[in-house]
Amino acid sequence: MDKPQQVYNKKNPMVRIPRESYDKLVEFCNENDLVISATIGRFLEYCLENAEFKEVQTPVEKLFIGDCEV
């Protein structure tokens, strides 16, 4: 069954982040006299323009006796 697409708040979009990350952001903004929303926007823009994700495959060795994994 397909779910209807959720309608997002276009004027003030929200994103949930872990509390620890938010606390670090608030501390950074307070130390540098910055606005939280503008700062997180700048951080995201920088990350989206400069970050690269590479998939790395790590071989995993498993021990089997017969058909059973030990």
PDB file of N, CA, C and O in Angstrom, chain B, residues numbered from 101:
ATOM      1  N   MET B 101       0.846  -1.176   0.000  1.00  0.00           N
ATOM      2  CA  MET B 101       0.000   0.000   0.000  1.00  0.00           C
ATOM      3  C   MET B 101       0.893   1.241   0.000  1.00  0.00           C
ATOM      4  O   MET B 101       1.793   1.366   0.830  1.00  0.00           O
ATOM      5  N   ASP B 102       0.641   2.142  -0.921  1.00  0.00           N
ATOM      6  CA  ASP B 102       1.431   3.367  -1.017  1.00  0.00           C
ATOM      7  C   ASP B 102       0.918   4.402  -0.026  1.00  0.00           C
ATOM      8  O   ASP B 102      -0.285   4.611   0.123  1.00  0.00           O
ATOM      9  N   LYS B 103       1.871   5.043   0.647  1.00  0.00           N
ATOM     10  CA  LYS B 103       1.503   6.121   1.565  1.00  0.00           C
ATOM     11  C   LYS B 103       1.451   7.422   0.782  1.00  0.00           C
ATOM     12  O   LYS B 103       2.270   7.639  -0.111  1.00  0.00           O
ATOM     13  N   PRO B 104       0.495   8.293   1.106  1.00  0.00           N
ATOM     14  CA  PRO B 104       0.483   9.599   0.433  1.00  0.00           C
ATOM     15  C   PRO B 104       1.720  10.398   0.842  1.00  0.00           C
ATOM     16  O   PRO B 104       2.180  10.317   1.981  1.00  0.00           O
ATOM     17  N   GLN B 105       2.246  11.168  -0.106  1.00  0.00           N
ATOM     18  CA  GLN B 105       3.444  11.953   0.180  1.00  0.00           C
ATOM     19  C   GLN B 105       3.120  13.030   1.201  1.00  0.00           C
ATOM     20  O   GLN B 105       2.108  13.724   1.104  1.00  0.00           O
ATOM     21  N   GLN B 106       4.004  13.152   2.182  1.00  0.00           N
ATOM     22  CA  GLN B 106       3.803  14.128   3.250  1.00  0.00           C
ATOM     23  C   GLN B 106       4.034  15.542   2.725  1.00  0.00           C
ATOM     24  O   GLN B 106       4.935  15.773   1.919  1.00  0.00           O
ATOM     25  N   VAL B 107       3.225  16.472   3.179  1.00  0.00           N
ATOM     26  CA  VAL B 107       3.369  17.875   2.808  1.00  0.00           C
ATOM     27  C   VAL B 107       4.307  18.524   3.818  1.00  0.00           C
ATOM     28  O   VAL B 107       4.093  18.420   5.026  1.00  0.00           O
ATOM     29  N   TYR B 108       5.333  19.186   3.329  1.00  0.00           N
ATOM     30  CA  TYR B 108       6.325  19.804   4.200  1.00  0.00           C
ATOM     31  C   TYR B 108       6.084  21.301   4.324  1.00  0.00           C
ATOM     32  O   TYR B 108       5.543  21.940   3.421  1.00  0.00           O
ATOM     33  N   ASN B 109       6.492  21.836   5.449  1.00  0.00           N
ATOM     34  CA  ASN B 109       6.397  23.260   5.723  1.00  0.00           C
ATOM     35  C   ASN B 109       7.462  23.963   4.879  1.00  0.00           C
ATOM     36  O   ASN B 109       8.648  23.888   5.200  1.00  0.00           O
ATOM     37  N   LYS B 110       7.061  24.635   3.821  1.00  0.00           N
ATOM     38  CA  LYS B 110       8.020  25.262   2.911  1.00  0.00           C
ATOM     39  C   LYS B 110       8.628  26.535   3.483  1.00  0.00           C
ATOM     40  O   LYS B 110       9.769  26.874   3.168  1.00  0.00           O
ATOM     41  N   LYS B 111       7.880  27.239   4.317  1.00  0.00           N
ATOM     42  CA  LYS B 111       8.383  28.498   4.861  1.00  0.00           C
ATOM     43  C   LYS B 111       9.448  28.255   5.925  1.00  0.00           C
ATOM     44  O   LYS B 111      10.504  28.888   5.901  1.00  0.00           O
ATOM     45  N   ASN B 112       9.185  27.357   6.843  1.00  0.00           N
ATOM     46  CA  ASN B 112      10.122  27.041   7.922  1.00  0.00           C
ATOM     47  C   ASN B 112      10.329  25.530   8.010  1.00  0.00           C
ATOM     48  O   ASN B 112       9.775  24.886   8.901  1.00  0.00           O
ATOM     49  N   PRO B 113      11.118  24.955   7.100  1.00  0.00           N
ATOM     50  CA  PRO B 113      11.308  23.501   7.130  1.00  0.00           C
ATOM     51  C   PRO B 113      12.041  23.066   8.396  1.00  0.00           C
ATOM     52  O   PRO B 113      12.869  23.804   8.931  1.00  0.00           O
ATOM     53  N   MET B 114      11.729  21.864   8.868  1.00  0.00           N
ATOM     54  CA  MET B 114      12.359  21.343  10.080  1.00  0.00           C
ATOM     55  C   MET B 114      13.115  20.064   9.766  1.00  0.00           C
ATOM     56  O   MET B 114      12.699  19.260   8.931  1.00  0.00           O
ATOM     57  N   VAL B 115      14.225  19.896  10.450  1.00  0.00           N
ATOM     58  CA  VAL B 115      15.015  18.676  10.352  1.00  0.00           C
ATOM     59  C   VAL B 115      15.362  18.261  11.769  1.00  0.00           C
ATOM     60  O   VAL B 115      15.778  19.090  12.578  1.00  0.00           O
ATOM     61  N   ARG B 116      15.195  16.994  12.069  1.00  0.00           N
ATOM     62  CA  ARG B 116      15.540  16.511  13.406  1.00  0.00           C
ATOM     63  C   ARG B 116      17.000  16.099  13.418  1.00  0.00           C
ATOM     64  O   ARG B 116      17.477  15.419  12.509  1.00  0.00           O
ATOM     65  N   ILE B 117      17.705  16.521  14.464  1.00  0.00           N
ATOM     66  CA  ILE B 117      19.103  16.139  14.631  1.00  0.00           C
ATOM     67  C   ILE B 117      19.284  15.621  16.053  1.00  0.00           C
ATOM     68  O   ILE B 117      18.498  15.949  16.942  1.00  0.00           O
ATOM     69  N   PRO B 118      20.313  14.816  16.266  1.00  0.00           N
ATOM     70  CA  PRO B 118      20.555  14.308  17.621  1.00  0.00           C
ATOM     71  C   PRO B 118      20.802  15.455  18.600  1.00  0.00           C
ATOM     72  O   PRO B 118      21.373  16.484  18.237  1.00  0.00           O
ATOM     73  N   ARG B 119      20.371  15.267  19.828  1.00  0.00           N
ATOM     74  CA  ARG B 119      20.494  16.296  20.865  1.00  0.00           C
ATOM     75  C   ARG B 119      21.948  16.719  21.047  1.00  0.00           C
ATOM     76  O   ARG B 119      22.231  17.906  21.205  1.00  0.00           O
ATOM     77  N   GLU B 120      22.862  15.771  21.026  1.00  0.00           N
ATOM     78  CA  GLU B 120      24.282  16.085  21.212  1.00  0.00           C
ATOM     79  C   GLU B 120      24.780  17.036  20.114  1.00  0.00           C
ATOM     80  O   GLU B 120      25.526  17.974  20.395  1.00  0.00           O
ATOM     81  N   SER B 121      24.372  16.792  18.881  1.00  0.00           N
ATOM     82  CA  SER B 121      24.767  17.664  17.771  1.00  0.00           C
ATOM     83  C   SER B 121      24.171  19.055  17.937  1.00  0.00           C
ATOM     84  O   SER B 121      24.842  20.059  17.697  1.00  0.00           O
ATOM     85  N   TYR B 122      22.909  19.109  18.348  1.00  0.00           N
ATOM     86  CA  TYR B 122      22.249  20.397  18.560  1.00  0.00           C
ATOM     87  C   TYR B 122      22.948  21.191  19.657  1.00  0.00           C
ATOM     88  O   TYR B 122      23.168  22.394  19.515  1.00  0.00           O
ATOM     89  N   ASP B 123      23.295  20.519  20.749  1.00  0.00           N
ATOM     90  CA  ASP B 123      23.974  21.200  21.854  1.00  0.00           C
ATOM     91  C   ASP B 123      25.321  21.768  21.414  1.00  0.00           C
ATOM     92  O   ASP B 123      25.694  22.870  21.816  1.00  0.00           O
ATOM     93  N   LYS B 124      26.050  21.015  20.588  1.00  0.00           N
ATOM     94  CA  LYS B 124      27.337  21.511  20.070  1.00  0.00           C
ATOM     95  C   LYS B 124      27.121  22.722  19.163  1.00  0.00           C
ATOM     96  O   LYS B 124      27.886  23.685  19.202  1.00  0.00           O
ATOM     97  N   LEU B 125      26.071  22.660  18.349  1.00  0.00           N
ATOM     98  CA  LEU B 125      25.750  23.778  17.461  1.00  0.00           C
ATOM     99  C   LEU B 125      25.413  25.029  18.263  1.00  0.00           C
ATOM    100  O   LEU B 125      25.896  26.117  17.952  1.00  0.00           O
ATOM    101  N   VAL B 126      24.590  24.878  19.287  1.00  0.00           N
ATOM    102  CA  VAL B 126      24.208  26.015  20.129  1.00  0.00           C
ATOM    103  C   VAL B 126      25.438  26.605  20.810  1.00  0.00           C
ATOM    104  O   VAL B 126      25.594  27.825  20.868  1.00  0.00           O
ATOM    105  N   GLU B 127      26.302  25.749  21.321  1.00  0.00           N
ATOM    106  CA  GLU B 127      27.528  26.230  21.971  1.00  0.00           C
ATOM    107  C   GLU B 127      28.394  27.011  20.982  1.00  0.00           C
ATOM    108  O   GLU B 127      28.905  28.082  21.308  1.00  0.00           O
ATOM    109  N   PHE B 128      28.556  26.467  19.765  1.00  0.00           N
ATOM    110  CA  PHE B 128      29.341  27.139  18.730  1.00  0.00           C
ATOM    111  C   PHE B 128      28.733  28.501  18.390  1.00  0.00           C
ATOM    112  O   PHE B 128      29.449  29.498  18.293  1.00  0.00           O
ATOM    113  N   CYS B 129      27.416  28.538  18.210  1.00  0.00           N
ATOM    114  CA  CYS B 129      26.742  29.792  17.855  1.00  0.00           C
ATOM    115  C   CYS B 129      26.831  30.819  18.975  1.00  0.00           C
ATOM    116  O   CYS B 129      27.025  32.006  18.714  1.00  0.00           O
ATOM    117  N   ASN B 130      26.692  30.376  20.211  1.00  0.00           N
ATOM    118  CA  ASN B 130      26.791  31.302  21.343  1.00  0.00           C
ATOM    119  C   ASN B 130      28.197  31.880  21.471  1.00  0.00           C
ATOM    120  O   ASN B 130      28.359  33.069  21.743  1.00  0.00           O
ATOM    121  N   GLU B 131      29.211  31.042  21.277  1.00  0.00           N
ATOM    122  CA  GLU B 131      30.598  31.510  21.384  1.00  0.00           C
ATOM    123  C   GLU B 131      30.942  32.522  20.302  1.00  0.00           C
ATOM    124  O   GLU B 131      31.752  33.423  20.524  1.00  0.00           O
ATOM    125  N   ASN B 132      30.326  32.376  19.128  1.00  0.00           N
ATOM    126  CA  ASN B 132      30.665  33.226  17.991  1.00  0.00           C
ATOM    127  C   ASN B 132      29.586  34.240  17.640  1.00  0.00           C
ATOM    128  O   ASN B 132      29.652  34.881  16.590  1.00  0.00           O
ATOM    129  N   ASP B 133      28.590  34.391  18.512  1.00  0.00           N
ATOM    130  CA  ASP B 133      27.506  35.351  18.316  1.00  0.00           C
ATOM    131  C   ASP B 133      26.847  35.178  16.944  1.00  0.00           C
ATOM    132  O   ASP B 133      26.742  36.127  16.168  1.00  0.00           O
ATOM    133  N   LEU B 134      26.402  33.933  16.659  1.00  0.00           N
ATOM    134  CA  LEU B 134      25.779  33.601  15.384  1.00  0.00           C
ATOM    135  C   LEU B 134      24.339  33.148  15.598  1.00  0.00           C
ATOM    136  O   LEU B 134      23.966  32.735  16.695  1.00  0.00           O
ATOM    137  N   VAL B 135      23.537  33.231  14.541  1.00  0.00           N
ATOM    138  CA  VAL B 135      22.153  32.765  14.564  1.00  0.00           C
ATOM    139  C   VAL B 135      22.152  31.281  14.196  1.00  0.00           C
ATOM    140  O   VAL B 135      22.774  30.883  13.211  1.00  0.00           O
ATOM    141  N   ILE B 136      21.454  30.466  14.987  1.00  0.00           N
ATOM    142  CA  ILE B 136      21.475  29.013  14.793  1.00  0.00           C
ATOM    143  C   ILE B 136      20.990  28.615  13.399  1.00  0.00           C
ATOM    144  O   ILE B 136      21.661  27.841  12.717  1.00  0.00           O
ATOM    145  N   SER B 137      19.850  29.124  12.970  1.00  0.00           N
ATOM    146  CA  SER B 137      19.281  28.706  11.683  1.00  0.00           C
ATOM    147  C   SER B 137      20.192  29.074  10.510  1.00  0.00           C
ATOM    148  O   SER B 137      20.363  28.281   9.584  1.00  0.00           O
ATOM    149  N   ALA B 138      20.769  30.261  10.547  1.00  0.00           N
ATOM    150  CA  ALA B 138      21.671  30.676   9.470  1.00  0.00           C
ATOM    151  C   ALA B 138      22.945  29.843   9.482  1.00  0.00           C
ATOM    152  O   ALA B 138      23.471  29.490   8.427  1.00  0.00           O
ATOM    153  N   THR B 139      23.436  29.531  10.666  1.00  0.00           N
ATOM    154  CA  THR B 139      24.680  28.773  10.790  1.00  0.00           C
ATOM    155  C   THR B 139      24.499  27.346  10.298  1.00  0.00           C
ATOM    156  O   THR B 139      25.341  26.841   9.555  1.00  0.00           O
ATOM    157  N   ILE B 140      23.422  26.690  10.696  1.00  0.00           N
ATOM    158  CA  ILE B 140      23.205  25.316  10.250  1.00  0.00           C
ATOM    159  C   ILE B 140      22.991  25.281   8.741  1.00  0.00           C
ATOM    160  O   ILE B 140      23.408  24.331   8.078  1.00  0.00           O
ATOM    161  N   GLY B 141      22.347  26.303   8.197  1.00  0.00           N
ATOM    162  CA  GLY B 141      22.178  26.395   6.749  1.00  0.00           C
ATOM    163  C   GLY B 141      23.513  26.501   6.035  1.00  0.00           C
ATOM    164  O   GLY B 141      23.727  25.853   5.010  1.00  0.00           O
ATOM    165  N   ARG B 142      24.410  27.316   6.573  1.00  0.00           N
ATOM    166  CA  ARG B 142      25.738  27.469   5.965  1.00  0.00           C
ATOM    167  C   ARG B 142      26.539  26.179   6.074  1.00  0.00           C
ATOM    168  O   ARG B 142      27.220  25.783   5.129  1.00  0.00           O
ATOM    169  N   PHE B 143      26.453  25.517   7.244  1.00  0.00           N
ATOM    170  CA  PHE B 143      27.147  24.239   7.428  1.00  0.00           C
ATOM    171  C   PHE B 143      26.656  23.203   6.417  1.00  0.00           C
ATOM    172  O   PHE B 143      27.455  22.490   5.811  1.00  0.00           O
ATOM    173  N   LEU B 144      25.336  23.127   6.241  1.00  0.00           N
ATOM    174  CA  LEU B 144      24.777  22.155   5.305  1.00  0.00           C
ATOM    175  C   LEU B 144      25.182  22.456   3.868  1.00  0.00           C
ATOM    176  O   LEU B 144      25.547  21.546   3.123  1.00  0.00           O
ATOM    177  N   GLU B 145      25.121  23.717   3.477  1.00  0.00           N
ATOM    178  CA  GLU B 145      25.526  24.093   2.120  1.00  0.00           C
ATOM    179  C   GLU B 145      26.981  23.715   1.859  1.00  0.00           C
ATOM    180  O   GLU B 145      27.308  23.171   0.804  1.00  0.00           O
ATOM    181  N   TYR B 146      27.852  24.006   2.826  1.00  0.00           N
ATOM    182  CA  TYR B 146      29.265  23.672   2.674  1.00  0.00           C
ATOM    183  C   TYR B 146      29.444  22.162   2.533  1.00  0.00           C
ATOM    184  O   TYR B 146      30.178  21.695   1.663  1.00  0.00           O
ATOM    185  N   CYS B 147      28.777  21.418   3.382  1.00  0.00           N
ATOM    186  CA  CYS B 147      28.886  19.964   3.363  1.00  0.00           C
ATOM    187  C   CYS B 147      28.382  19.395   2.038  1.00  0.00           C
ATOM    188  O   CYS B 147      29.032  18.534   1.445  1.00  0.00           O
ATOM    189  N   LEU B 148      27.233  19.868   1.576  1.00  0.00           N
ATOM    190  CA  LEU B 148      26.665  19.362   0.331  1.00  0.00           C
ATOM    191  C   LEU B 148      27.543  19.674  -0.873  1.00  0.00           C
ATOM    192  O   LEU B 148      27.566  18.908  -1.836  1.00  0.00           O
ATOM    193  N   GLU B 149      28.261  20.780  -0.830  1.00  0.00           N
ATOM    194  CA  GLU B 149      29.124  21.153  -1.944  1.00  0.00           C
ATOM    195  C   GLU B 149      30.493  20.481  -1.882  1.00  0.00           C
ATOM    196  O   GLU B 149      31.136  20.310  -2.918  1.00  0.00           O
ATOM    197  N   ASN B 150      30.951  20.096  -0.688  1.00  0.00           N
ATOM    198  CA  ASN B 150      32.330  19.633  -0.547  1.00  0.00           C
ATOM    199  C   ASN B 150      32.512  18.194  -0.068  1.00  0.00           C
ATOM    200  O   ASN B 150      33.604  17.642  -0.203  1.00  0.00           O
ATOM    201  N   ALA B 151      31.492  17.588   0.475  1.00  0.00           N
ATOM    202  CA  ALA B 151      31.651  16.232   1.016  1.00  0.00           C
ATOM    203  C   ALA B 151      31.540  15.193  -0.091  1.00  0.00           C
ATOM    204  O   ALA B 151      30.756  15.339  -1.028  1.00  0.00           O
ATOM    205  N   GLU B 152      32.335  14.152   0.037  1.00  0.00           N
ATOM    206  CA  GLU B 152      32.265  13.016  -0.873  1.00  0.00           C
ATOM    207  C   GLU B 152      32.075  11.760  -0.044  1.00  0.00           C
ATOM    208  O   GLU B 152      32.730  11.572   0.981  1.00  0.00           O
ATOM    209  N   PHE B 153      31.184  10.912  -0.491  1.00  0.00           N
ATOM    210  CA  PHE B 153      30.971   9.644   0.185  1.00  0.00           C
ATOM    211  C   PHE B 153      31.483   8.542  -0.722  1.00  0.00           C
ATOM    212  O   PHE B 153      31.129   8.465  -1.899  1.00  0.00           O
ATOM    213  N   LYS B 154      32.314   7.700  -0.161  1.00  0.00           N
ATOM    214  CA  LYS B 154      32.859   6.587  -0.921  1.00  0.00           C
ATOM    215  C   LYS B 154      32.465   5.287  -0.232  1.00  0.00           C
ATOM    216  O   LYS B 154      32.564   5.153   0.988  1.00  0.00           O
ATOM    217  N   GLU B 155      32.021   4.345  -1.037  1.00  0.00           N
ATOM    218  CA  GLU B 155      31.647   3.047  -0.491  1.00  0.00           C
ATOM    219  C   GLU B 155      32.902   2.191  -0.381  1.00  0.00           C
ATOM    220  O   GLU B 155      33.652   2.035  -1.345  1.00  0.00           O
ATOM    221  N   VAL B 156      33.112   1.646   0.795  1.00  0.00           N
ATOM    222  CA  VAL B 156      34.272   0.801   1.041  1.00  0.00           C
ATOM    223  C   VAL B 156      33.763  -0.559   1.470  1.00  0.00           C
ATOM    224  O   VAL B 156      32.951  -0.673   2.388  1.00  0.00           O
ATOM    225  N   GLN B 157      34.247  -1.587   0.799  1.00  0.00           N
ATOM    226  CA  GLN B 157      33.842  -2.937   1.164  1.00  0.00           C
ATOM    227  C   GLN B 157      34.961  -3.584   1.958  1.00  0.00           C
ATOM    228  O   GLN B 157      36.117  -3.605   1.534  1.00  0.00           O
ATOM    229  N   THR B 158      34.599  -4.108   3.113  1.00  0.00           N
ATOM    230  CA  THR B 158      35.559  -4.764   3.983  1.00  0.00           C
ATOM    231  C   THR B 158      35.282  -6.259   3.967  1.00  0.00           C
ATOM    232  O   THR B 158      34.177  -6.688   4.300  1.00  0.00           O
ATOM    233  N   PRO B 159      36.278  -7.060   3.582  1.00  0.00           N
ATOM    234  CA  PRO B 159      36.048  -8.509   3.589  1.00  0.00           C
ATOM    235  C   PRO B 159      35.857  -9.015   5.015  1.00  0.00           C
ATOM    236  O   PRO B 159      36.545  -8.585   5.941  1.00  0.00           O
ATOM    237  N   VAL B 160      34.923  -9.923   5.169  1.00  0.00           N
ATOM    238  CA  VAL B 160      34.622 -10.487   6.481  1.00  0.00           C
ATOM    239  C   VAL B 160      34.890 -11.982   6.424  1.00  0.00           C
ATOM    240  O   VAL B 160      34.396 -12.687   5.544  1.00  0.00           O
ATOM    241  N   GLU B 161      35.673 -12.444   7.368  1.00  0.00           N
ATOM    242  CA  GLU B 161      35.945 -13.874   7.438  1.00  0.00           C
ATOM    243  C   GLU B 161      35.024 -14.493   8.471  1.00  0.00           C
ATOM    244  O   GLU B 161      34.894 -13.989   9.586  1.00  0.00           O
ATOM    245  N   LYS B 162      34.383 -15.597   8.087  1.00  0.00           N
ATOM    246  CA  LYS B 162      33.495 -16.316   8.990  1.00  0.00           C
ATOM    247  C   LYS B 162      33.921 -17.775   9.018  1.00  0.00           C
ATOM    248  O   LYS B 162      34.369 -18.324   8.011  1.00  0.00           O
ATOM    249  N   LEU B 163      33.778 -18.384  10.165  1.00  0.00           N
ATOM    250  CA  LEU B 163      34.141 -19.783  10.337  1.00  0.00           C
ATOM    251  C   LEU B 163      32.889 -20.642  10.242  1.00  0.00           C
ATOM    252  O   LEU B 163      31.915 -20.413  10.959  1.00  0.00           O
ATOM    253  N   PHE B 164      32.919 -21.632   9.352  1.00  0.00           N
ATOM    254  CA  PHE B 164      31.805 -22.554   9.181  1.00  0.00           C
ATOM    255  C   PHE B 164      32.268 -23.974   9.456  1.00  0.00           C
ATOM    256  O   PHE B 164      33.366 -24.374   9.070  1.00  0.00           O
ATOM    257  N   ILE B 165      31.428 -24.711  10.117  1.00  0.00           N
ATOM    258  CA  ILE B 165      31.618 -26.152  10.266  1.00  0.00           C
ATOM    259  C   ILE B 165      30.388 -26.780   9.634  1.00  0.00           C
ATOM    260  O   ILE B 165      29.280 -26.673  10.160  1.00  0.00           O
ATOM    261  N   GLY B 166      30.597 -27.437   8.498  1.00  0.00           N
ATOM    262  CA  GLY B 166      29.453 -27.917   7.721  1.00  0.00           C
ATOM    263  C   GLY B 166      28.708 -26.713   7.183  1.00  0.00           C
ATOM    264  O   GLY B 166      29.304 -25.848   6.541  1.00  0.00           O
ATOM    265  N   ASP B 167      27.420 -26.650   7.438  1.00  0.00           N
ATOM    266  CA  ASP B 167      26.595 -25.513   7.006  1.00  0.00           C
ATOM    267  C   ASP B 167      26.343 -24.518   8.125  1.00  0.00           C
ATOM    268  O   ASP B 167      25.618 -23.542   7.932  1.00  0.00           O
ATOM    269  N   CYS B 168      26.935 -24.751   9.295  1.00  0.00           N
ATOM    270  CA  CYS B 168      26.676 -23.902  10.459  1.00  0.00           C
ATOM    271  C   CYS B 168      27.807 -22.905  10.678  1.00  0.00           C
ATOM    272  O   CYS B 168      28.984 -23.266  10.682  1.00  0.00           O
ATOM    273  N   GLU B 169      27.431 -21.658  10.857  1.00  0.00           N
ATOM    274  CA  GLU B 169      28.415 -20.621  11.175  1.00  0.00           C
ATOM    275  C   GLU B 169      28.737 -20.693  12.657  1.00  0.00           C
ATOM    276  O   GLU B 169      27.841 -20.770  13.497  1.00  0.00           O
ATOM    277  N   VAL B 170      30.030 -20.666  12.971  1.00  0.00           N
ATOM    278  CA  VAL B 170      30.467 -20.748  14.371  1.00  0.00           C
ATOM    279  C   VAL B 170      30.767 -19.366  14.889  1.00  0.00           C
ATOM    280  O   VAL B 170      31.151 -19.212  16.049  1.00  0.00           O
TER     281      VAL B 170
END
